[in-house]
Amino acid sequence: MTPETATATATMATATMAAGIAQQEAATVPSTAVGALAVDDQVRWLQRAARDDTLAQLEDTKLVALFASLDPRALVRYIAAGPNGYDACEFTMRHRERIGGRWPKTPDHVLVRLAHDPLRLYARWLPDGAHAGQEVLYDAARRGDAMYGHAGGVFGVVSMWTRLDGAFARSQSHHRLTDLGTESIARQFLADFPRLADSGAAKPSQVAVQTRDGVRVVALTWDAPADASGLPASRETLGLDLRHPWFRTVQSYDGAGRLIEDVVIEHIEPKTFDAFTFDASNPDYRF
């Protein structure tokens, strides 16, 4: 090894050690000082604080102060680093959406079983919500453009194939069935954020802590400037999970301040499914 090579190697080792020390020091700073860290260190702090329950244990006022102090890019990088969901999971959600200008009196309450690679999905509308008894199945390996299902109620027992964006689906939601889950919310946020940033609205206009249907989240609100284009809502509040880099709640508003969508993923857990879970012949289903 030449003297020049030895010097370069020593310099690199010193820099690597210094970076490691800096990361370790950043991880131990209190929540009140996180906003002063570099963006990458803010991301690493959030990742550690989510894993070890630091975020979940913070008082409401400290959570609000923490997220108000962050560089807006830190949250984006935190969500982008993921994971934004489980490989396979079961969750329940409450959902309302304004369709044809009408706001439903009763939210849907839906049980969803979801697996990836390929995407497979089973959903059942529960008895205490709208469209009770409805069931749908989707398997990307079988038919990527269609779902199999039936409506709810006494007469909704005839199952059939319908397009993902067909009349049956659009009568209840502006979204596709395949948009269900935490991954889709994260993808939409990451797609929308550059437009907000370009319009000067990267930083949330409001930070709060909410507990909705038993789910405690940091609620981050963005107001879209009048000149922002391509955004799905004029105002949106996303509820960040305190233990994972994904969102559990969504509240979207139109230009008149009316709610146009309200989502709460109230319970979610990883699961291991067999093929029968996504089979219409499953005796637990009513296809």
C-alpha positions in Angstrom: 0.0 0.0 0.0 1.4 3.4 -1.0 1.5 6.3 1.5 -1.2 8.0 -0.6 -3.5 4.9 -0.5 -2.9 4.5 3.2 -3.8 8.1 3.8 -6.9 7.9 1.7 -8.0 4.6 3.5 -7.4 6.2 6.9 -9.4 9.3 5.9 -12.3 7.1 4.7 -12.3 5.1 7.9 -12.3 8.2 10.0 -15.2 9.7 8.0 -17.2 6.4 8.3 -16.5 6.3 12.0 -17.6 9.9 12.4 -20.8 9.2 10.4 -21.5 6.2 12.6 -21.0 8.3 15.8 -23.2 11.1 14.4 -26.0 8.6 13.6 -25.7 7.1 17.1 -25.8 10.5 18.7 -28.8 11.6 16.5 -30.7 8.5 17.6 -30.4 9.4 21.3 -31.5 13.1 21.1 -34.8 14.0 22.8 -37.8 14.7 20.6 -37.5 18.4 21.3 -34.2 18.6 19.5 -34.9 16.4 16.4 -35.9 19.4 14.3 -32.3 20.7 14.5 -30.9 17.5 13.0 -30.0 17.0 9.4 -32.8 15.6 7.3 -31.3 12.1 7.0 -30.8 12.0 10.8 -34.4 13.1 11.3 -35.5 10.1 9.2 -33.3 7.7 11.2 -34.6 9.1 14.4 -38.2 8.5 13.3 -37.4 5.0 12.2 -35.9 4.1 15.6 -38.6 5.9 17.6 -41.3 4.0 15.7 -39.6 0.6 16.3 -38.9 1.1 20.0 -42.3 2.7 20.8 -40.8 6.1 21.6 -43.4 7.8 19.3 -46.3 5.9 20.7 -45.3 6.8 24.3 -44.9 10.6 23.6 -47.6 12.9 25.0 -49.8 14.6 22.5 -48.2 18.0 23.0 -44.7 16.5 22.4 -45.9 14.7 19.3 -47.3 17.9 17.9 -44.2 19.9 18.6 -42.0 17.1 17.1 -43.8 16.8 13.8 -44.2 20.6 13.5 -40.4 21.0 13.8 -39.5 18.4 11.2 -38.2 19.3 7.7 -41.0 18.3 5.4 -38.6 16.1 3.4 -38.0 14.0 6.4 -41.6 12.6 6.5 -41.5 12.0 2.8 -38.2 10.0 3.0 -39.5 8.2 6.1 -42.6 7.0 4.2 -40.7 6.3 1.0 -38.2 4.1 2.9 -41.1 1.9 4.1 -42.3 -0.7 4.4 -45.7 0.8 3.8 -47.6 -2.4 4.8 -47.3 -6.1 5.4 -46.6 -8.8 2.8 -49.9 -10.3 3.8 -52.4 -8.9 6.4 -55.9 -8.7 7.6 -57.5 -5.3 8.5 -60.8 -3.7 9.2 -61.6 -0.2 8.0 -64.4 2.3 8.1 -65.0 4.3 5.0 -67.3 7.0 3.6 -67.0 8.7 0.3 -69.1 11.4 -1.4 -70.6 9.9 -4.6 -72.7 12.0 -6.9 -72.6 14.8 -4.4 -74.2 12.7 -1.6 -72.5 12.0 1.7 -73.6 8.6 3.1 -75.2 8.6 6.5 -73.6 5.3 7.5 -69.9 4.4 6.8 -68.9 1.1 5.3 -67.3 -1.3 7.7 -65.1 -3.7 5.8 -63.0 -6.7 6.6 -60.1 -7.1 4.2 -57.6 -10.0 3.7 -54.7 -8.9 1.4 -51.6 -10.6 0.1 -49.0 -9.6 -2.5 -47.0 -11.1 -5.3 -49.4 -11.6 -6.9 -52.0 -9.2 -5.4 -54.9 -11.2 -4.0 -57.7 -9.7 -2.0 -60.9 -10.7 -0.2 -63.3 -8.1 1.3 -66.5 -8.5 3.2 -68.8 -5.6 4.3 -69.7 -6.2 8.0 -73.2 -6.1 9.5 -72.9 -2.8 11.3 -72.0 -0.8 8.2 -73.4 0.2 4.8 -73.7 -2.5 2.1 -73.7 -5.2 4.8 -73.2 -8.7 3.4 -71.4 -7.6 0.2 -68.3 -9.7 -0.7 -65.7 -9.4 -3.4 -62.6 -11.4 -4.5 -59.7 -10.3 -6.6 -56.7 -12.3 -7.8 -54.2 -10.6 -10.2 -52.9 -13.9 -11.4 -56.4 -15.0 -12.5 -58.0 -11.9 -13.9 -56.1 -8.7 -13.4 -58.9 -6.4 -14.8 -61.9 -7.8 -12.9 -63.3 -8.8 -9.5 -65.7 -11.4 -8.5 -68.5 -10.6 -6.0 -72.0 -9.9 -5.1 -74.0 -7.1 -3.5 -75.3 -7.2 0.1 -78.8 -7.7 1.4 -81.3 -10.5 1.0 -81.2 -10.4 -2.8 -77.5 -9.8 -3.3 -76.5 -13.4 -3.5 -75.8 -13.8 -7.2 -72.0 -13.5 -7.8 -70.6 -12.3 -11.0 -67.4 -10.9 -12.6 -67.3 -7.2 -13.0 -64.6 -4.7 -14.1 -62.5 -3.1 -11.4 -63.7 0.3 -12.7 -67.1 -0.7 -13.8 -70.5 0.5 -12.7 -70.7 -1.8 -9.7 -67.5 -0.5 -8.3 -68.0 3.2 -9.2 -71.4 3.3 -7.5 -69.7 3.0 -4.1 -66.2 4.5 -4.6 -64.0 6.6 -6.9 -61.2 4.1 -6.1 -60.5 0.7 -7.4 -60.8 -2.3 -5.1 -57.0 -2.8 -5.5 -56.5 0.6 -3.8 -57.5 -0.8 -0.5 -54.8 -0.8 2.2 -52.0 1.3 3.7 -49.7 0.9 0.6 -52.1 2.7 -1.6 -52.4 5.7 0.8 -48.6 5.9 1.0 -48.3 5.8 -2.8 -50.8 8.6 -3.2 -49.1 10.8 -0.6 -45.7 10.3 -2.3 -47.2 11.1 -5.7 -49.0 14.2 -4.4 -46.1 15.7 -2.3 -44.0 17.0 -5.2 -47.0 19.1 -6.4 -47.5 20.5 -2.9 -43.8 21.3 -2.6 -43.8 23.0 -6.0 -46.7 25.2 -4.9 -44.9 26.2 -1.7 -47.1 24.0 0.6 -44.7 21.2 1.5 -45.0 21.9 5.3 -48.3 20.8 6.9 -50.6 23.7 7.7 -51.7 21.9 10.9 -50.4 19.2 13.1 -52.6 17.5 15.7 -53.0 14.2 17.5 -56.3 12.3 16.9 -57.8 9.1 18.3 -60.4 7.8 15.8 -62.1 4.5 16.3 -59.4 3.6 18.9 -56.6 4.5 16.5 -54.2 7.2 17.8 -52.3 9.0 15.0 -50.4 12.2 14.3 -52.8 14.0 12.0 -51.0 16.1 9.4 -53.0 18.5 7.3 -52.0 20.0 3.9 -53.9 22.8 2.2 -53.5 22.9 -1.6 -52.8 26.4 -2.9 -55.2 27.7 -5.5 -52.6 27.3 -8.3 -51.8 23.7 -7.4 -52.9 21.3 -10.1 -53.4 17.5 -10.2 -54.2 17.1 -6.6 -57.3 15.0 -5.6 -58.4 17.3 -2.8 -58.2 20.9 -1.7 -57.4 19.9 1.9 -56.2 16.5 3.2 -55.5 15.2 6.6 -53.4 12.0 6.9 -53.1 10.2 10.1 -49.6 8.7 10.6 -49.3 5.4 12.4 -47.0 5.7 15.5 -45.3 2.4 15.1 -44.9 2.0 11.3 -44.1 4.3 8.3 -47.7 4.3 6.9 -50.9 6.2 7.3 -54.0 4.8 9.1 -56.6 7.6 8.5 -57.5 9.9 5.6 -59.8 12.9 5.5 -60.2 14.7 2.2 -62.1 17.9 1.6 -63.3 19.7 -1.5 -62.9 23.5 -2.3 -66.1 24.2 -0.3 -64.7 22.6 2.8 -67.0 19.5 2.5 -65.7 16.1 3.4 -65.3 14.0 0.2 -63.7 10.9 1.8 -63.1 9.6 5.3 -61.0 6.4 6.0 -60.0 4.8 9.2 -58.0 1.6 9.2 -58.9 0.6 12.7 -57.2 -2.7 13.0 -54.3 -4.3 11.0 -52.2 -7.4 11.6 -49.8 -9.6 9.6 -51.3 -12.9 8.5 -50.3 -16.1 6.7 -52.9 -17.1 4.2 -53.4 -20.3 2.1 -54.8 -20.3 -1.4 -58.3 -21.2 0.0 -58.4 -17.7 1.5 -58.9 -16.2 -1.9 -61.1 -19.0 -3.3 -64.8 -18.5 -3.9 -65.5 -22.0 -2.8 -64.4 -21.2 0.7 -67.3 -22.4 2.9 -67.0 -19.3 5.1 -67.9 -17.1 2.2 -71.3 -16.6 0.4 -70.3 -16.6 -3.2 
